[in-house]
Amino acid sequence: MKGLVGKRKLLRIFIGLEDKYRGKPLWEYILTLVKENGLSGATVFKAAAGIGAHSELRTFSVWRLSQDLPVVIEIIDREERIRDFLNVIDEIIEEGLIVLQDVEVISYRHRGS
């Protein structure tokens, strides 16, 4: 997909693993929206630990019933598509951090291209 190569925007969404929207994990719902809105793709990373806005350490522990670990969703696409998508997700993210930065895609290869 040569259309993705070049100057693009990287959208990073930081949320909690246990955040929900309409009873579904928020990260999963966001991936559904990525597909529905025709973005180039998204990757979800589950962190081992993190300290958020409340300065509370979130980490894995076998002794906790709740494992609300940090999750980062990364999406790279053209600026106008990312900005349109920001309008789509604005209402559904109640807590979290969203950052946008300039990136340059050097290569994007996948099977079937």
Biotite code that builds the C-alpha atoms (Angstrom):
import biotite.structure as struc

atoms = struc.array([
    struc.Atom([0.000, 0.000, 0.000], chain_id="A", res_id=1, res_name="MET", atom_name="CA", element="C"),
    struc.Atom([2.099, 2.857, -1.279], chain_id="A", res_id=2, res_name="LYS", atom_name="CA", element="C"),
    struc.Atom([-0.650, 5.337, -0.385], chain_id="A", res_id=3, res_name="GLY", atom_name="CA", element="C"),
    struc.Atom([0.394, 5.248, 3.274], chain_id="A", res_id=4, res_name="LEU", atom_name="CA", element="C"),
    struc.Atom([4.072, 6.078, 2.654], chain_id="A", res_id=5, res_name="VAL", atom_name="CA", element="C"),
    struc.Atom([5.062, 9.682, 3.338], chain_id="A", res_id=6, res_name="GLY", atom_name="CA", element="C"),
    struc.Atom([4.205, 12.300, 5.944], chain_id="A", res_id=7, res_name="LYS", atom_name="CA", element="C"),
    struc.Atom([1.344, 11.099, 8.132], chain_id="A", res_id=8, res_name="ARG", atom_name="CA", element="C"),
    struc.Atom([-0.126, 11.534, 11.608], chain_id="A", res_id=9, res_name="LYS", atom_name="CA", element="C"),
    struc.Atom([0.214, 9.093, 14.484], chain_id="A", res_id=10, res_name="LEU", atom_name="CA", element="C"),
    struc.Atom([-2.727, 9.031, 16.872], chain_id="A", res_id=11, res_name="LEU", atom_name="CA", element="C"),
    struc.Atom([-2.086, 7.452, 20.272], chain_id="A", res_id=12, res_name="ARG", atom_name="CA", element="C"),
    struc.Atom([-4.938, 6.751, 22.650], chain_id="A", res_id=13, res_name="ILE", atom_name="CA", element="C"),
    struc.Atom([-4.079, 5.822, 26.251], chain_id="A", res_id=14, res_name="PHE", atom_name="CA", element="C"),
    struc.Atom([-6.925, 4.133, 28.149], chain_id="A", res_id=15, res_name="ILE", atom_name="CA", element="C"),
    struc.Atom([-7.420, 1.401, 30.756], chain_id="A", res_id=16, res_name="GLY", atom_name="CA", element="C"),
    struc.Atom([-7.783, -2.254, 29.861], chain_id="A", res_id=17, res_name="LEU", atom_name="CA", element="C"),
    struc.Atom([-11.057, -2.439, 31.794], chain_id="A", res_id=18, res_name="GLU", atom_name="CA", element="C"),
    struc.Atom([-12.611, 0.720, 30.300], chain_id="A", res_id=19, res_name="ASP", atom_name="CA", element="C"),
    struc.Atom([-15.928, -0.122, 28.663], chain_id="A", res_id=20, res_name="LYS", atom_name="CA", element="C"),
    struc.Atom([-18.320, 1.380, 26.142], chain_id="A", res_id=21, res_name="TYR", atom_name="CA", element="C"),
    struc.Atom([-21.793, -0.118, 25.766], chain_id="A", res_id=22, res_name="ARG", atom_name="CA", element="C"),
    struc.Atom([-20.659, -3.165, 27.737], chain_id="A", res_id=23, res_name="GLY", atom_name="CA", element="C"),
    struc.Atom([-17.759, -3.897, 25.382], chain_id="A", res_id=24, res_name="LYS", atom_name="CA", element="C"),
    struc.Atom([-14.059, -3.293, 26.096], chain_id="A", res_id=25, res_name="PRO", atom_name="CA", element="C"),
    struc.Atom([-13.335, 0.259, 24.923], chain_id="A", res_id=26, res_name="LEU", atom_name="CA", element="C"),
    struc.Atom([-10.185, -0.740, 23.035], chain_id="A", res_id=27, res_name="TRP", atom_name="CA", element="C"),
    struc.Atom([-12.193, -3.341, 21.113], chain_id="A", res_id=28, res_name="GLU", atom_name="CA", element="C"),
    struc.Atom([-14.954, -0.849, 20.332], chain_id="A", res_id=29, res_name="TYR", atom_name="CA", element="C"),
    struc.Atom([-12.369, 1.654, 19.055], chain_id="A", res_id=30, res_name="ILE", atom_name="CA", element="C"),
    struc.Atom([-10.925, -1.021, 16.728], chain_id="A", res_id=31, res_name="LEU", atom_name="CA", element="C"),
    struc.Atom([-14.429, -1.595, 15.363], chain_id="A", res_id=32, res_name="THR", atom_name="CA", element="C"),
    struc.Atom([-14.701, 2.141, 14.685], chain_id="A", res_id=33, res_name="LEU", atom_name="CA", element="C"),
    struc.Atom([-11.278, 2.139, 12.978], chain_id="A", res_id=34, res_name="VAL", atom_name="CA", element="C"),
    struc.Atom([-12.525, -0.518, 10.570], chain_id="A", res_id=35, res_name="LYS", atom_name="CA", element="C"),
    struc.Atom([-15.933, 1.133, 10.046], chain_id="A", res_id=36, res_name="GLU", atom_name="CA", element="C"),
    struc.Atom([-14.270, 4.473, 9.267], chain_id="A", res_id=37, res_name="ASN", atom_name="CA", element="C"),
    struc.Atom([-11.828, 2.967, 6.756], chain_id="A", res_id=38, res_name="GLY", atom_name="CA", element="C"),
    struc.Atom([-8.621, 3.941, 8.533], chain_id="A", res_id=39, res_name="LEU", atom_name="CA", element="C"),
    struc.Atom([-5.421, 2.206, 7.466], chain_id="A", res_id=40, res_name="SER", atom_name="CA", element="C"),
    struc.Atom([-5.297, 0.094, 10.628], chain_id="A", res_id=41, res_name="GLY", atom_name="CA", element="C"),
    struc.Atom([-4.600, 0.145, 14.338], chain_id="A", res_id=42, res_name="ALA", atom_name="CA", element="C"),
    struc.Atom([-2.457, -1.666, 16.864], chain_id="A", res_id=43, res_name="THR", atom_name="CA", element="C"),
    struc.Atom([-3.312, -2.185, 20.525], chain_id="A", res_id=44, res_name="VAL", atom_name="CA", element="C"),
    struc.Atom([-0.535, -2.525, 23.112], chain_id="A", res_id=45, res_name="PHE", atom_name="CA", element="C"),
    struc.Atom([-1.183, -3.727, 26.665], chain_id="A", res_id=46, res_name="LYS", atom_name="CA", element="C"),
    struc.Atom([1.372, -2.250, 29.043], chain_id="A", res_id=47, res_name="ALA", atom_name="CA", element="C"),
    struc.Atom([3.010, -4.121, 31.909], chain_id="A", res_id=48, res_name="ALA", atom_name="CA", element="C"),
    struc.Atom([2.608, -1.095, 34.175], chain_id="A", res_id=49, res_name="ALA", atom_name="CA", element="C"),
    struc.Atom([1.947, 2.629, 34.180], chain_id="A", res_id=50, res_name="GLY", atom_name="CA", element="C"),
    struc.Atom([1.229, 5.690, 36.304], chain_id="A", res_id=51, res_name="ILE", atom_name="CA", element="C"),
    struc.Atom([-1.687, 7.793, 35.131], chain_id="A", res_id=52, res_name="GLY", atom_name="CA", element="C"),
    struc.Atom([-3.383, 11.083, 35.916], chain_id="A", res_id=53, res_name="ALA", atom_name="CA", element="C"),
    struc.Atom([-4.167, 10.094, 39.503], chain_id="A", res_id=54, res_name="HIS", atom_name="CA", element="C"),
    struc.Atom([-0.507, 9.114, 40.157], chain_id="A", res_id=55, res_name="SER", atom_name="CA", element="C"),
    struc.Atom([-1.706, 5.602, 40.863], chain_id="A", res_id=56, res_name="GLU", atom_name="CA", element="C"),
    struc.Atom([0.535, 2.717, 39.839], chain_id="A", res_id=57, res_name="LEU", atom_name="CA", element="C"),
    struc.Atom([-1.244, 0.251, 37.591], chain_id="A", res_id=58, res_name="ARG", atom_name="CA", element="C"),
    struc.Atom([0.546, -3.049, 37.359], chain_id="A", res_id=59, res_name="THR", atom_name="CA", element="C"),
    struc.Atom([-0.155, -6.761, 37.057], chain_id="A", res_id=60, res_name="PHE", atom_name="CA", element="C"),
    struc.Atom([-0.635, -8.684, 40.292], chain_id="A", res_id=61, res_name="SER", atom_name="CA", element="C"),
    struc.Atom([-1.961, -12.194, 40.771], chain_id="A", res_id=62, res_name="VAL", atom_name="CA", element="C"),
    struc.Atom([-3.525, -11.004, 44.042], chain_id="A", res_id=63, res_name="TRP", atom_name="CA", element="C"),
    struc.Atom([-5.797, -8.388, 42.474], chain_id="A", res_id=64, res_name="ARG", atom_name="CA", element="C"),
    struc.Atom([-9.205, -9.182, 41.092], chain_id="A", res_id=65, res_name="LEU", atom_name="CA", element="C"),
    struc.Atom([-9.022, -6.155, 38.807], chain_id="A", res_id=66, res_name="SER", atom_name="CA", element="C"),
    struc.Atom([-6.207, -5.808, 36.283], chain_id="A", res_id=67, res_name="GLN", atom_name="CA", element="C"),
    struc.Atom([-6.864, -2.356, 34.840], chain_id="A", res_id=68, res_name="ASP", atom_name="CA", element="C"),
    struc.Atom([-3.571, -2.147, 33.001], chain_id="A", res_id=69, res_name="LEU", atom_name="CA", element="C"),
    struc.Atom([-2.798, 0.695, 30.612], chain_id="A", res_id=70, res_name="PRO", atom_name="CA", element="C"),
    struc.Atom([-3.633, 0.127, 26.950], chain_id="A", res_id=71, res_name="VAL", atom_name="CA", element="C"),
    struc.Atom([-2.262, 2.168, 24.054], chain_id="A", res_id=72, res_name="VAL", atom_name="CA", element="C"),
    struc.Atom([-3.954, 2.206, 20.658], chain_id="A", res_id=73, res_name="ILE", atom_name="CA", element="C"),
    struc.Atom([-1.846, 3.505, 17.757], chain_id="A", res_id=74, res_name="GLU", atom_name="CA", element="C"),
    struc.Atom([-3.295, 4.575, 14.426], chain_id="A", res_id=75, res_name="ILE", atom_name="CA", element="C"),
    struc.Atom([-1.337, 6.037, 11.490], chain_id="A", res_id=76, res_name="ILE", atom_name="CA", element="C"),
    struc.Atom([-3.115, 7.700, 8.586], chain_id="A", res_id=77, res_name="ASP", atom_name="CA", element="C"),
    struc.Atom([-3.511, 10.956, 6.681], chain_id="A", res_id=78, res_name="ARG", atom_name="CA", element="C"),
    struc.Atom([-4.159, 13.998, 8.870], chain_id="A", res_id=79, res_name="GLU", atom_name="CA", element="C"),
    struc.Atom([-7.681, 14.658, 7.614], chain_id="A", res_id=80, res_name="GLU", atom_name="CA", element="C"),
    struc.Atom([-8.727, 11.050, 8.258], chain_id="A", res_id=81, res_name="ARG", atom_name="CA", element="C"),
    struc.Atom([-7.244, 11.125, 11.764], chain_id="A", res_id=82, res_name="ILE", atom_name="CA", element="C"),
    struc.Atom([-8.948, 14.431, 12.590], chain_id="A", res_id=83, res_name="ARG", atom_name="CA", element="C"),
    struc.Atom([-12.288, 13.091, 11.327], chain_id="A", res_id=84, res_name="ASP", atom_name="CA", element="C"),
    struc.Atom([-11.782, 10.019, 13.510], chain_id="A", res_id=85, res_name="PHE", atom_name="CA", element="C"),
    struc.Atom([-11.074, 12.201, 16.546], chain_id="A", res_id=86, res_name="LEU", atom_name="CA", element="C"),
    struc.Atom([-14.587, 13.611, 16.149], chain_id="A", res_id=87, res_name="ASN", atom_name="CA", element="C"),
    struc.Atom([-15.969, 10.063, 16.094], chain_id="A", res_id=88, res_name="VAL", atom_name="CA", element="C"),
    struc.Atom([-14.253, 8.948, 19.319], chain_id="A", res_id=89, res_name="ILE", atom_name="CA", element="C"),
    struc.Atom([-14.605, 12.211, 21.252], chain_id="A", res_id=90, res_name="ASP", atom_name="CA", element="C"),
    struc.Atom([-17.856, 11.174, 22.941], chain_id="A", res_id=91, res_name="GLU", atom_name="CA", element="C"),
    struc.Atom([-16.829, 7.632, 23.877], chain_id="A", res_id=92, res_name="ILE", atom_name="CA", element="C"),
    struc.Atom([-13.549, 8.229, 25.726], chain_id="A", res_id=93, res_name="ILE", atom_name="CA", element="C"),
    struc.Atom([-14.460, 9.407, 29.217], chain_id="A", res_id=94, res_name="GLU", atom_name="CA", element="C"),
    struc.Atom([-10.982, 9.025, 30.730], chain_id="A", res_id=95, res_name="GLU", atom_name="CA", element="C"),
    struc.Atom([-7.630, 8.792, 29.055], chain_id="A", res_id=96, res_name="GLY", atom_name="CA", element="C"),
    struc.Atom([-5.003, 10.638, 27.080], chain_id="A", res_id=97, res_name="LEU", atom_name="CA", element="C"),
    struc.Atom([-4.981, 11.274, 23.335], chain_id="A", res_id=98, res_name="ILE", atom_name="CA", element="C"),
    struc.Atom([-1.871, 12.528, 21.544], chain_id="A", res_id=99, res_name="VAL", atom_name="CA", element="C"),
    struc.Atom([-1.191, 13.330, 17.918], chain_id="A", res_id=100, res_name="LEU", atom_name="CA", element="C"),
    struc.Atom([2.217, 13.596, 16.317], chain_id="A", res_id=101, res_name="GLN", atom_name="CA", element="C"),
    struc.Atom([3.823, 13.920, 12.926], chain_id="A", res_id=102, res_name="ASP", atom_name="CA", element="C"),
    struc.Atom([5.473, 10.796, 11.528], chain_id="A", res_id=103, res_name="VAL", atom_name="CA", element="C"),
    struc.Atom([6.990, 9.772, 8.239], chain_id="A", res_id=104, res_name="GLU", atom_name="CA", element="C"),
    struc.Atom([6.079, 6.321, 6.958], chain_id="A", res_id=105, res_name="VAL", atom_name="CA", element="C"),
    struc.Atom([9.126, 4.945, 5.155], chain_id="A", res_id=106, res_name="ILE", atom_name="CA", element="C"),
    struc.Atom([7.730, 1.568, 4.184], chain_id="A", res_id=107, res_name="SER", atom_name="CA", element="C"),
    struc.Atom([4.406, -0.236, 4.485], chain_id="A", res_id=108, res_name="TYR", atom_name="CA", element="C"),
    struc.Atom([4.279, -3.768, 3.129], chain_id="A", res_id=109, res_name="ARG", atom_name="CA", element="C"),
    struc.Atom([1.798, -6.555, 3.606], chain_id="A", res_id=110, res_name="HIS", atom_name="CA", element="C"),
    struc.Atom([0.879, -9.818, 1.947], chain_id="A", res_id=111, res_name="ARG", atom_name="CA", element="C"),
    struc.Atom([-1.322, -9.395, -1.075], chain_id="A", res_id=112, res_name="GLY", atom_name="CA", element="C"),
    struc.Atom([0.070, -6.004, -2.068], chain_id="A", res_id=113, res_name="SER", atom_name="CA", element="C"),
])
